[in-house]
């Protein structure tokens, strides 16, 4: 028994260092760099119902329209043939205009990394995970809940670099100790200098977008023309449901399209609050808002890539508070995936929970969210690791707990071999009745790589667990994220490129940076 325990402990130890400094020769997580979901997406609507919802969304845009607060965006819509009422700022889109835009929207594309092993296809059954993006607060079990800092943002980018199952970066947390006019400069510099993964940047005005894309272009060593010709970064566009597109989001759609970079167009529809109380109604509204936004990207630049985003859930009808990871959230995800596939576009969903702590509620709501997204055929999951408190906080411990869940899904996606040797007929004969397979040749040849070994889970018996301190999963996660930060090693970077980016940040800071628009 002691030999088996030693083998299992050794296997766990190697697993916990995979993806960070000190990685053992056996690196199971290398296969997490580019994931493919082998399962057929689940459906909640019939094809006829999906078509009816699409037709209803087109009717909403034709008869009601979308309020667009940006004057330049309204001018572009009008020049393309939309009916614009300047007094109300309502833009009504003929279905022919929408259909024409959909015809030029790419049905898939690739987000390109600094080297090709980091490329992420956005099409078919490919799946990519990005960490939580945008919460103003950070949380850990020792320090509690507090305003996010630049040090926290940097830590989260290091953690993203350390775990292969995170393929795309997110905003992590808002570093509130950095002024808003230069915050984008400092955060983008961290992303391109301290990781080699695909950056996600915010649409907070043309000035900030131009700075972000210029720094990413420099980091990749590309000309302007090369950068605009392929997708190297992405960003989220949220509509203001119901039926409103504000200034930074409308202009972000235009700016990203002109740069040739994909937008993740995501109406945030909470059924019973800013969307109809029915799932079908909420998805129809979200679909209309997505269609209006997609149309603007194609007006700005035909062929601009987009990701069809969904973030539809329900509210607690007793309090009005948002609820996530609910049965309705999962069914809405299945339906949103169907709407995206109806258009032939890649689809984004999220890993979300309303829990205020990295506890059991956070785990089961996140698991429900992930099941809804991944079993619904999602291509891109934002907020995949770290989300807490309905998106108001990022938690270090929740980040690690989410990494465990993401890795388990990644393992579930791996092919299962059934070759003759896998059928183990000889091993069954070797062991015979009432025997065990621990020491047989078939097991000894495969045990090191046969099973997923957990990052967080503790499979020891009660006595061993008690002797080791009786730590909960959350407490174990605390130690893991701290150890992971200590093991971080920056990817190799060209010193000349780092110097040029530093000089750009210094110059733009001296010039005053760029303030967000509102």
Beta strands, then each sheet from edge to edge (+ up, - down):
strand 1: 35-36
strand 2: 66-68
strand 3: 83-85
strand 4: 90-92
strand 5: 109-111
strand 6: 120-122
strand 7: 126-129
strand 8: 137-140
strand 9: 144-147
strand 10: 199-200
strand 11: 233-237
strand 12: 244-245
strand 13: 262-271
strand 14: 306-315
strand 15: 322-323
strand 16: 347-350
strand 17: 380-382
strand 18: 387-388
strand 19: 393-395
sheet 1: 1+ 7- 17- 16- 14- 13- 11- 10-
sheet 2: 1+ 7- 17- 16- 14- 15+
sheet 3: 3+ 4- 2+ 12+
sheet 4: 5+ 6-
sheet 5: 9+ 8- 19- 18+
end
